[in-house]
Amino acid sequence: MMLPGVLYYIIYHYIPMGGLMIAFQKYNLGKGIFGSEFVGFENFRTVFTSPDFPDLIRNTLLISFYRIVFNMLPDVLLALILNEIRLQWFKRIIQTVTYGPYFLSWIIVYGLVFSFLAPDAGLISTWWRDNTGETLNLLTDKDWFRPILILTDIWKSTGYGAIIYLAALATINNELYEAAVVDGAGRWRQIWHITLPGIREVFILLLILRIGHILDAGFEQVYIFLNARVYEVGDIIDTWVFRRGIESLDFSVASAVGFFKSVIGFLLVVTANKVSKKLGGSGIW
């Protein structure tokens, strides 16, 4: 029974690791991996000495930090609200409405945002222009780029995140709530002393996983929402790698960045796991 899963990871996760050799080569499509010139750490020096690198790191870390801070709490809050709803038909409706956006692609989400915020024809932009006489162009405003990213990500992913916490809430022993009621605890006391501790381990686990991906920052969403006027605050490592590796065919530098991200992600996961255990959590392993 384990064989299909083991084969999947060997074929699609471990064998492709051989491609990391490209990060230490001046890769040539015609010569292939084994025929390309070995240049050592030259590609890494190219990345770290790039004038864009400090801005890329800053933007990536900030956007990822905002995602961790502002996206995890709505998941927990929605799960707690759904857990308190006693009308099952109403609870199912709320779950369906909040979970639905998760299945939309970011292209569709951007289309919806554009229909509201387009400078000339967007619903909100038109209303603002008609009432104030000023032109509203939030999609190209550097001050609004990151908030729009976070708000759309919350709208799209909160329902899915809440389901994970609802699954954790379902494992809490109901006898704990019954004992709390006997002791005179109200709903808020039950949430504070039973519900929140019951999902603490899941929250820590998801937090550790998010920390491990802190250098990702959501490439697909950022790439779709990105435009030339907001590069200063929105250009992240992955969008730079896409332009350098795919559009410019510089696969070696792109692979070097991927290798760098993997090492940093691994170190962050190990560190976060140790900190979690020091604070009394179970961690990942």
N, C-alpha and C positions, 0 to 999 in steps of 0.2 A: 504493500500500500504506500510505502514511502518513496518507491522508485520514481513515479512521475514527478513528484515535487523535487526530489534530489536532482533528477535529470534537467528539470527546468532551470534550477539555480546554476548547475554546472555549465549548461549550454549558453544561457542568456546573461549570466552574471559573472562567472569566474573565468571562462574562456575569453570573453571580450577584454578582460584585464590585460591581456597581452598587448592590446592596442596602446597601453600607456607608454610603450617604447617610443611612440611618436613624439611624446613630450621632450625626449632627449635627442631628437633627430631633426635634421632639416628635411622634412618629409617631402617626397616627390611621388606624385600619383603614378607616374610611369614606372619608377623603380620599385615601388612598394615598400613595405616595412623593412624587409631584410636587405634591400638594396640602397636605401637612403643613407645619407651621410650622418654619422653620429657627431653631435655638437655639444654634448654634455649639458650643462646648465645654462646655455646661451639663451634658450627660449624663456627661461624663468627671469633672467636678467632683463630681457626685452620687456616683459610684463611689469616687473617691479620698478623699472626706470622710466616707464611710460608716464608722460605728464598727466594723463587721464586717470592713472591708477588711484591716487588719493581720493579724488572725487567719486570714483566708482565704489571704493570701499565705504566711504562715508554714506553715500546714497543707499547702498545695499544694506548696511547695518541699520540705518535709521528706519527704512521701510520694513525690514524684518522685525525690528524692535517694536514698531507700531503695530504690526500684525499680532505679535505675541501678547502685547499689553491689551489692545483693544478688541481682539478677535476671540480670545479664549473666555473672557468674562461674559460676553453675551451668550455663548454656548451654555455655560453653567446656569445663567439666569433663566434662559428659556427652558432648560431641562427642569429647573426647580418649579417654574410656573406650571408647566405641563404636568408635573408630578402631583401638584396640588389640585388640579382640576378633577372633579368627581363625575361630571357629565361626560360619558365616554364618546358620545357622538360629536360633542363640541371639541373634545380633545383630539379626535381623529381629523376634524376639519382643520384645526390649527396646525397639526403636524403636517398635513398634506400641503397647506399653503406655504409653510415655512421651509419644507423640504424640497418643494418643487424647483426653486431656482438653482439648486445644486446641479441639476441635470442640463442646465443651459450652458452653452459654450460661451467663452469670454467675448467672442465676436458678436453674439446675440446681445449679451449684456451691454457691450459698448454701443450697439445700435439703439438700445433702449435709452441709455444715458445721452446719446447724441440727439435723440428725438426730444429730450427735455432741455438740453443745454446747448444745442447748436446756436451759434451767434445770431443768425438771421431768422431761423424758422423754429427753434426749440420752444416748447411750451413755456418754460420758466423764463427763458431769455426774452421771448415776445412780451410776456406779462410785465417783466421788469422794464422793458423799453417803453411800453405803453403808459406805465405809471410814473416812471421817473425821467424818461427821455434819454437815459444813458444806455450805452451798449454793454451787454453782459457777455463776456467770453471766458467762462471758467475753464474750458478745456485747454486753453493755451496760457492760463495764468499759473505762474510758478508757485504762488502761495496756496493754490487750491488743488494742485496735482496730487499730492500725497493724501490729503483728506478724501478726495474722490476715490482714490485707490482703496483706502481703508473702508469707506462707507459701502462701496459696491461689493467688496469682499465679505463684509459682515452680512449684507443682504443675501449674498449667494451661498455662503457656507454655514451660517449659523444653524439652520435646520438640521444639516447633516451632523454637525458637531454635537448638537443636543441629543441626538439619538444615541451616541456613544455614552453620554452621561446617564441617559434614561436606562440603558442596559445595566449600568453600574448601580443605579438606584433600585432596580428590580431585584438585586441580590441582597439588599439589606433586610435583615430579619424583622418581620412585622411585630414580633414580640417585644422588640425594643421600644417601638412606638406605644404599644399597649402599656408597658411598664412606665413609660414617661407620662402617659395620661393618668395612670393611677397615682403617680407622684405629684400630679398637679401641673405638669409642664404644658404650656400652650403651644400653638403651631410654631411660633418663632423660636421658642426654646428647643422644640423638637428638630427644627431645621438646623439650628446652630450646633446642637450637641449630638445629633444622630445622622441627619442627612448629609451635611457637609463633610464630617469625618468619613462617612461611607464612600464618598467619591474622591477623597483626597488622593488615594493611590493612583487612580485613573488620571486625575489632573496632573500629578507629578510625572507620570509616564508620558503623557502627551506633551508636557512642557519640555521634557528632556529630548523628545524626538524633534520638537520644533527648534530647540537650541541647536541640535545637530544639523539642521537645514537652514541656519541663520544666514548663510551666504547665497541662498537661492533667491529669496525675496519675490518669488512668483513671476517667472519669466514671461509666461503667456499673457497674463494680465497687463504687466508693465509694457511689454512690446506692443500690444494692441492700443493701449492708451497713450503711448509715448508719441511726441511730436518734437520738431526741431526747437520750438520755443521753450520747452521744459526739460531739455537735456541736462541743464545744470543741476536740477533737483531729482530727475527721474532716470537718468542713465545708470544702469546697474551693471554688475560684472557680466551677467548672462547676456544682456543685450549687446554689450561690447564684444563679447566672445562670438555672438552670432554674426555681427558685422565683420569681425576679423576672420573667423573661421569659415563661415559659409559664403558670405558675400565676397570676401577677398581671397578665399581659398587658402588661408594661412592656417592649415590644420595643426601644425606643430605648436604654435603659440596658444591656440584654443585648447589643445590637449594639456599643455602646461598649466593653464588656468584651472582646468577640470581636476588635474592632479592636486594642485594647491588647495582647492576647495574641499576635496575628499579628505586630505590630511587634517585640515583645520576642523572639518566637521567631526571626524573621528576623535580628535583631541577634546573637542567641546562636549561630545556625548560622554566620554570617559570621565571628564571632570564633573559634569553635571550629575552623573550617576553616583560618583563618590560623595559629592556634596549632599545629594538626596539621602544617602545612607547615614551620613553624619548627623543629619537633622531628624533622623528617625524613620525615614521612608524606606521602602523596599527596593527602589530603583528598578532598573531593567533586568539586571542579573545579580 
